[in-house]
């Protein structure tokens, strides 16, 4: 089994079969090659792309509150 961590989202892709076990040691789910949430924004422990929505929302909010700067062309000496 190998675990690959995405440095941007924090998600972890695990290769192979993984048993999800509860606090009492009972297997509650068996998953093949899961991608686990590392950002805390997914609805469960499986990455559902919640971090992508958060980034898009943040970018949209930034554009709305901080529109791109307008620069005047001064190359002609004005």
SEKE-735082 format. One record per atom (N, C-alpha, C, O): residue number from 1; chain; atom name; x negated, y, z negated. Coordinates in nm, 2 decimals. Each point is the difference from the previous one (the first is absolute). Example, Ala and Ser with C-alpha at 12.3 -4.5 7.8 and 13.67 -1.06 7.14 Angstrom:
<kolkes>
{1,'A','N',{-1.32,-0.57,-0.78}};
{1,'A','CA',{0.09,0.12,0.00}};
{1,'A','C',{-0.09,0.12,0.00}};
{1,'A','O',{-0.10,0.00,-0.07}};
{2,'A','N',{0.14,0.11,0.14}};
{2,'A','CA',{-0.09,0.11,0.00}};
{2,'A','C',{0.08,0.11,-0.08}};
{2,'A','O',{-0.05,0.11,-0.01}};
</kolkes>
This chain:
<kolkes>
{1,'A','N',{-0.09,-0.12,0.00}};
{1,'A','CA',{0.09,0.12,0.00}};
{1,'A','C',{-0.09,0.12,0.00}};
{1,'A','O',{-0.10,0.01,-0.07}};
{2,'A','N',{0.14,0.09,0.15}};
{2,'A','CA',{-0.07,0.13,0.01}};
{2,'A','C',{0.10,0.11,-0.03}};
{2,'A','O',{0.12,-0.02,0.03}};
{3,'A','N',{-0.17,0.13,-0.08}};
{3,'A','CA',{0.09,0.11,-0.03}};
{3,'A','C',{-0.07,0.12,0.07}};
{3,'A','O',{-0.11,0.04,-0.02}};
{4,'A','N',{0.19,0.03,0.11}};
{4,'A','CA',{-0.05,0.12,0.07}};
{4,'A','C',{0.08,0.12,-0.05}};
{4,'A','O',{0.12,0.00,0.00}};
{5,'A','N',{-0.19,0.10,-0.05}};
{5,'A','CA',{0.06,0.12,-0.05}};
{5,'A','C',{0.00,0.11,0.10}};
{5,'A','O',{-0.11,0.03,0.06}};
{6,'A','N',{0.22,0.03,-0.03}};
{6,'A','CA',{0.01,0.12,0.09}};
{6,'A','C',{-0.04,0.12,-0.08}};
{6,'A','O',{0.08,0.04,-0.09}};
{7,'A','N',{-0.19,0.03,0.12}};
{7,'A','CA',{-0.04,0.11,-0.08}};
{7,'A','C',{0.10,0.12,0.01}};
{7,'A','O',{0.00,0.09,-0.09}};
{8,'A','N',{0.07,-0.08,0.19}};
{8,'A','CA',{0.09,0.12,0.02}};
{8,'A','C',{0.13,-0.02,-0.08}};
{8,'A','O',{0.04,0.09,-0.07}};
{9,'A','N',{0.02,-0.21,0.08}};
{9,'A','CA',{0.13,-0.02,-0.07}};
{9,'A','C',{-0.01,-0.07,-0.13}};
{9,'A','O',{0.09,0.01,-0.09}};
{10,'A','N',{-0.20,-0.08,0.07}};
{10,'A','CA',{-0.02,-0.08,-0.12}};
{10,'A','C',{0.06,-0.14,0.01}};
{10,'A','O',{-0.01,-0.08,-0.10}};
{11,'A','N',{0.08,0.05,0.21}};
{11,'A','CA',{0.06,-0.13,0.01}};
{11,'A','C',{-0.10,-0.11,0.01}};
{11,'A','O',{-0.12,0.03,0.04}};
{12,'A','N',{0.15,-0.15,-0.08}};
{12,'A','CA',{-0.09,-0.11,0.00}};
{12,'A','C',{0.06,-0.12,0.08}};
{12,'A','O',{0.11,-0.05,-0.03}};
{13,'A','N',{-0.18,0.01,0.14}};
{13,'A','CA',{0.04,-0.11,0.08}};
{13,'A','C',{-0.07,-0.12,-0.05}};
{13,'A','O',{-0.13,-0.01,0.00}};
{14,'A','N',{0.20,-0.09,-0.04}};
{14,'A','CA',{-0.05,-0.13,-0.05}};
{14,'A','C',{0.01,-0.10,0.11}};
{14,'A','O',{0.11,-0.02,0.05}};
{15,'A','N',{-0.22,-0.06,-0.02}};
{15,'A','CA',{0.01,-0.10,0.10}};
{15,'A','C',{0.03,-0.14,-0.08}};
{15,'A','O',{-0.06,-0.02,-0.10}};
{16,'A','N',{0.15,-0.05,0.16}};
{16,'A','CA',{0.03,-0.13,-0.06}};
{16,'A','C',{0.14,0.00,-0.07}};
{16,'A','O',{0.07,0.10,0.00}};
{17,'A','N',{-0.04,-0.21,-0.06}};
{17,'A','CA',{0.12,-0.02,-0.08}};
{17,'A','C',{-0.02,0.05,-0.14}};
{17,'A','O',{-0.09,-0.03,-0.07}};
{18,'A','N',{0.19,0.12,0.03}};
{18,'A','CA',{-0.01,0.06,-0.14}};
{18,'A','C',{0.13,-0.03,-0.07}};
{18,'A','O',{0.11,0.02,0.05}};
{19,'A','N',{-0.13,-0.07,-0.17}};
{19,'A','CA',{0.12,-0.02,-0.09}};
{19,'A','C',{0.02,0.12,-0.09}};
{19,'A','O',{-0.10,0.05,-0.07}};
{20,'A','N',{0.22,0.01,0.07}};
{20,'A','CA',{0.03,0.11,-0.09}};
{20,'A','C',{0.06,-0.07,-0.12}};
{20,'A','O',{0.10,-0.07,0.00}};
{21,'A','N',{-0.16,0.10,-0.12}};
{21,'A','CA',{0.03,-0.07,-0.12}};
{21,'A','C',{0.05,0.11,-0.10}};
{21,'A','O',{-0.06,0.10,-0.02}};
{22,'A','N',{0.17,-0.14,-0.06}};
{22,'A','CA',{0.05,0.09,-0.10}};
{22,'A','C',{-0.08,-0.01,-0.13}};
{22,'A','O',{-0.10,-0.08,0.00}};
{23,'A','N',{0.14,0.15,-0.10}};
{23,'A','CA',{-0.08,0.00,-0.13}};
{23,'A','C',{0.00,-0.13,-0.07}};
{23,'A','O',{-0.09,-0.02,-0.08}};
{24,'A','N',{0.18,-0.07,0.11}};
{24,'A','CA',{0.01,-0.13,-0.06}};
{24,'A','C',{-0.08,-0.10,0.08}};
{24,'A','O',{0.00,-0.12,-0.04}};
{25,'A','N',{-0.06,0.15,0.15}};
{25,'A','CA',{-0.07,-0.09,0.08}};
{25,'A','C',{0.08,-0.07,0.11}};
{25,'A','O',{-0.05,-0.09,0.06}};
{26,'A','N',{0.18,0.13,-0.04}};
{26,'A','CA',{0.08,-0.06,0.10}};
{26,'A','C',{-0.02,0.06,0.13}};
{26,'A','O',{-0.01,0.12,0.01}};
{27,'A','N',{0.00,-0.20,0.09}};
{27,'A','CA',{-0.02,0.05,0.14}};
{27,'A','C',{0.14,0.05,0.04}};
{27,'A','O',{0.10,-0.07,0.01}};
{28,'A','N',{-0.10,0.20,0.03}};
{28,'A','CA',{0.13,0.06,0.04}};
{28,'A','C',{0.01,0.02,0.15}};
{28,'A','O',{0.11,0.01,0.06}};
{29,'A','N',{-0.23,-0.01,0.00}};
{29,'A','CA',{0.00,0.01,0.15}};
{29,'A','C',{-0.14,-0.05,0.05}};
{29,'A','O',{-0.10,0.02,-0.07}};
{30,'A','N',{0.10,-0.08,0.19}};
{30,'A','CA',{-0.12,-0.03,0.07}};
{30,'A','C',{0.00,0.07,0.13}};
{30,'A','O',{0.09,-0.01,0.08}};
{31,'A','N',{-0.20,0.08,-0.06}};
{31,'A','CA',{-0.01,0.09,0.12}};
{31,'A','C',{-0.13,-0.04,0.08}};
{31,'A','O',{-0.11,-0.02,-0.06}};
{32,'A','N',{0.12,0.02,0.19}};
{32,'A','CA',{-0.12,-0.02,0.08}};
{32,'A','C',{-0.05,0.13,0.05}};
{32,'A','O',{0.07,0.08,0.07}};
{33,'A','N',{-0.20,-0.05,-0.09}};
{33,'A','CA',{-0.06,0.12,0.05}};
{33,'A','C',{0.07,0.13,-0.05}};
{33,'A','O',{0.03,0.08,0.09}};
{34,'A','N',{0.00,-0.06,-0.21}};
{34,'A','CA',{0.07,0.12,-0.04}};
{34,'A','C',{-0.08,0.13,0.00}};
{34,'A','O',{-0.12,-0.01,-0.01}};
{35,'A','N',{0.19,0.12,0.03}};
{35,'A','CA',{-0.07,0.13,-0.01}};
{35,'A','C',{0.07,0.06,-0.13}};
{35,'A','O',{0.11,0.04,0.00}};
{36,'A','N',{-0.19,-0.02,-0.10}};
{36,'A','CA',{0.04,0.04,-0.13}};
{36,'A','C',{-0.01,0.16,-0.01}};
{36,'A','O',{-0.09,0.06,0.05}};
{37,'A','N',{0.19,0.00,-0.12}};
{37,'A','CA',{0.00,0.14,-0.01}};
{37,'A','C',{-0.11,0.04,-0.10}};
{37,'A','O',{-0.02,-0.06,-0.11}};
{38,'A','N',{-0.05,0.17,0.15}};
{38,'A','CA',{-0.10,0.05,-0.09}};
{38,'A','C',{0.02,0.15,-0.04}};
{38,'A','O',{-0.07,0.05,-0.08}};
{39,'A','N',{0.18,0.01,0.14}};
{39,'A','CA',{0.02,0.14,-0.03}};
{39,'A','C',{0.12,0.02,-0.10}};
{39,'A','O',{0.01,0.11,-0.05}};
{40,'A','N',{0.07,-0.21,0.03}};
{40,'A','CA',{0.11,0.01,-0.09}};
{40,'A','C',{0.13,0.06,0.06}};
{40,'A','O',{0.09,0.03,-0.07}};
{41,'A','N',{-0.09,0.00,0.20}};
{41,'A','CA',{0.11,0.06,0.06}};
{41,'A','C',{0.10,-0.10,0.07}};
{41,'A','O',{0.11,0.04,0.04}};
{42,'A','N',{-0.15,-0.16,-0.04}};
{42,'A','CA',{0.09,-0.11,0.06}};
{42,'A','C',{0.10,-0.04,-0.10}};
{42,'A','O',{-0.01,0.02,-0.12}};
{43,'A','N',{0.12,-0.07,0.17}};
{43,'A','CA',{0.11,-0.04,-0.09}};
{43,'A','C',{-0.03,-0.13,-0.08}};
{43,'A','O',{0.05,-0.02,-0.11}};
{44,'A','N',{-0.14,-0.06,0.16}};
{44,'A','CA',{-0.05,-0.12,-0.07}};
{44,'A','C',{-0.15,-0.01,0.00}};
{44,'A','O',{-0.07,0.10,0.04}};
{45,'A','N',{0.01,-0.21,-0.07}};
{45,'A','CA',{-0.14,-0.02,0.00}};
{45,'A','C',{-0.06,-0.02,0.14}};
{45,'A','O',{-0.12,0.01,0.02}};
{46,'A','N',{0.21,-0.03,0.08}};
{46,'A','CA',{-0.04,-0.02,0.14}};
{46,'A','C',{0.00,0.14,0.06}};
{46,'A','O',{0.10,0.08,-0.01}};
{47,'A','N',{-0.20,-0.05,0.09}};
{47,'A','CA',{-0.01,0.13,0.07}};
{47,'A','C',{0.11,0.01,0.10}};
{47,'A','O',{0.02,-0.08,0.09}};
{48,'A','N',{0.06,0.19,-0.11}};
{48,'A','CA',{0.11,0.02,0.10}};
{48,'A','C',{-0.02,0.13,0.08}};
{48,'A','O',{0.09,0.04,0.07}};
{49,'A','N',{-0.21,0.01,-0.08}};
{49,'A','CA',{-0.03,0.12,0.08}};
{49,'A','C',{0.04,0.13,-0.07}};
{49,'A','O',{0.01,0.10,0.06}};
{50,'A','N',{0.03,-0.11,-0.19}};
{50,'A','CA',{0.05,0.12,-0.08}};
{50,'A','C',{-0.10,0.11,0.01}};
{50,'A','O',{0.04,0.12,-0.01}};
{51,'A','N',{-0.17,-0.15,0.01}};
{51,'A','CA',{-0.10,0.10,0.00}};
{51,'A','C',{0.00,0.08,0.13}};
{51,'A','O',{-0.03,0.12,0.00}};
{52,'A','N',{0.08,-0.18,0.11}};
{52,'A','CA',{0.00,0.07,0.13}};
{52,'A','C',{0.11,0.11,-0.01}};
{52,'A','O',{-0.02,0.11,0.05}};
{53,'A','N',{0.14,-0.14,-0.11}};
{53,'A','CA',{0.11,0.09,-0.01}};
{53,'A','C',{-0.05,0.12,-0.09}};
{53,'A','O',{0.03,0.12,0.03}};
{54,'A','N',{-0.10,-0.15,-0.14}};
{54,'A','CA',{-0.05,0.10,-0.09}};
{54,'A','C',{-0.09,0.10,0.08}};
{54,'A','O',{0.01,0.12,-0.02}};
{55,'A','N',{-0.10,-0.17,0.10}};
{55,'A','CA',{-0.10,0.08,0.08}};
{55,'A','C',{0.08,0.09,0.10}};
{55,'A','O',{-0.03,0.11,0.01}};
{56,'A','N',{0.12,-0.17,0.06}};
{56,'A','CA',{0.08,0.07,0.10}};
{56,'A','C',{0.08,0.11,-0.07}};
{56,'A','O',{0.01,0.11,0.05}};
{57,'A','N',{0.06,-0.14,-0.16}};
{57,'A','CA',{0.07,0.10,-0.08}};
{57,'A','C',{-0.09,0.12,-0.04}};
{57,'A','O',{0.04,0.11,0.01}};
{58,'A','N',{-0.16,-0.15,-0.06}};
{58,'A','CA',{-0.09,0.10,-0.04}};
{58,'A','C',{-0.05,0.09,0.11}};
{58,'A','O',{-0.01,0.12,-0.01}};
{59,'A','N',{-0.02,-0.18,0.13}};
{59,'A','CA',{-0.04,0.07,0.11}};
{59,'A','C',{0.12,0.10,0.05}};
{59,'A','O',{-0.03,0.11,0.04}};
{60,'A','N',{0.15,-0.16,-0.04}};
{60,'A','CA',{0.12,0.08,0.04}};
{60,'A','C',{0.01,0.12,-0.09}};
{60,'A','O',{0.02,0.11,0.04}};
{61,'A','N',{-0.03,-0.14,-0.17}};
{61,'A','CA',{0.02,0.11,-0.10}};
{61,'A','C',{-0.11,0.10,0.01}};
{61,'A','O',{0.02,0.12,-0.01}};
{62,'A','N',{-0.15,-0.16,0.04}};
{62,'A','CA',{-0.11,0.09,0.02}};
{62,'A','C',{0.03,0.09,0.12}};
{62,'A','O',{-0.03,0.12,-0.01}};
{63,'A','N',{0.07,-0.18,0.12}};
{63,'A','CA',{0.03,0.08,0.12}};
{63,'A','C',{0.11,0.10,-0.02}};
{63,'A','O',{0.00,0.11,0.05}};
{64,'A','N',{0.10,-0.15,-0.14}};
{64,'A','CA',{0.11,0.09,-0.02}};
{64,'A','C',{-0.04,0.12,-0.09}};
{64,'A','O',{0.04,0.11,0.02}};
{65,'A','N',{-0.12,-0.14,-0.12}};
{65,'A','CA',{-0.04,0.10,-0.10}};
{65,'A','C',{-0.13,0.08,0.04}};
{65,'A','O',{-0.02,0.11,-0.04}};
{66,'A','N',{-0.06,-0.17,0.13}};
{66,'A','CA',{-0.12,0.06,0.04}};
{66,'A','C',{-0.01,-0.02,0.15}};
{66,'A','O',{-0.08,-0.08,0.05}};
{67,'A','N',{0.15,0.17,0.03}};
{67,'A','CA',{-0.01,-0.01,0.15}};
{67,'A','C',{-0.14,0.02,0.04}};
{67,'A','O',{-0.08,0.07,-0.07}};
{68,'A','N',{0.04,-0.12,0.19}};
{68,'A','CA',{-0.13,0.02,0.05}};
{68,'A','C',{-0.04,0.15,0.01}};
{68,'A','O',{0.09,0.08,0.04}};
{69,'A','N',{-0.21,-0.04,-0.07}};
{69,'A','CA',{-0.04,0.14,0.01}};
{69,'A','C',{0.00,0.05,0.14}};
{69,'A','O',{-0.04,-0.08,0.09}};
{70,'A','N',{0.07,0.20,-0.07}};
{70,'A','CA',{-0.01,0.06,0.14}};
{70,'A','C',{-0.12,0.09,0.00}};
{70,'A','O',{-0.02,0.09,-0.09}};
{71,'A','N',{-0.07,-0.11,0.18}};
{71,'A','CA',{-0.12,0.07,0.01}};
{71,'A','C',{0.01,0.10,0.12}};
{71,'A','O',{0.04,-0.04,0.11}};
{72,'A','N',{-0.09,0.15,-0.12}};
{72,'A','CA',{-0.01,0.10,0.10}};
{72,'A','C',{-0.13,-0.02,0.08}};
{72,'A','O',{-0.11,-0.01,-0.06}};
{73,'A','N',{0.12,0.01,0.19}};
{73,'A','CA',{-0.12,-0.01,0.08}};
{73,'A','C',{-0.08,0.13,0.00}};
{73,'A','O',{0.05,0.10,0.05}};
{74,'A','N',{-0.17,-0.10,-0.11}};
{74,'A','CA',{-0.08,0.12,0.00}};
{74,'A','C',{-0.12,-0.01,0.09}};
{74,'A','O',{-0.09,0.09,-0.01}};
{75,'A','N',{0.09,-0.18,0.09}};
{75,'A','CA',{-0.12,-0.02,0.09}};
{75,'A','C',{-0.02,0.11,0.10}};
{75,'A','O',{-0.11,0.02,0.05}};
{76,'A','N',{0.22,0.05,-0.02}};
{76,'A','CA',{-0.01,0.11,0.10}};
{76,'A','C',{-0.03,0.14,-0.07}};
{76,'A','O',{0.01,0.10,0.06}};
{77,'A','N',{-0.04,-0.10,-0.19}};
{77,'A','CA',{-0.04,0.12,-0.07}};
{77,'A','C',{0.12,0.07,-0.07}};
{77,'A','O',{-0.03,0.11,-0.05}};
{78,'A','N',{0.15,-0.16,0.06}};
{78,'A','CA',{0.11,0.08,-0.06}};
{78,'A','C',{0.00,-0.02,-0.15}};
{78,'A','O',{0.09,0.06,-0.07}};
</kolkes>
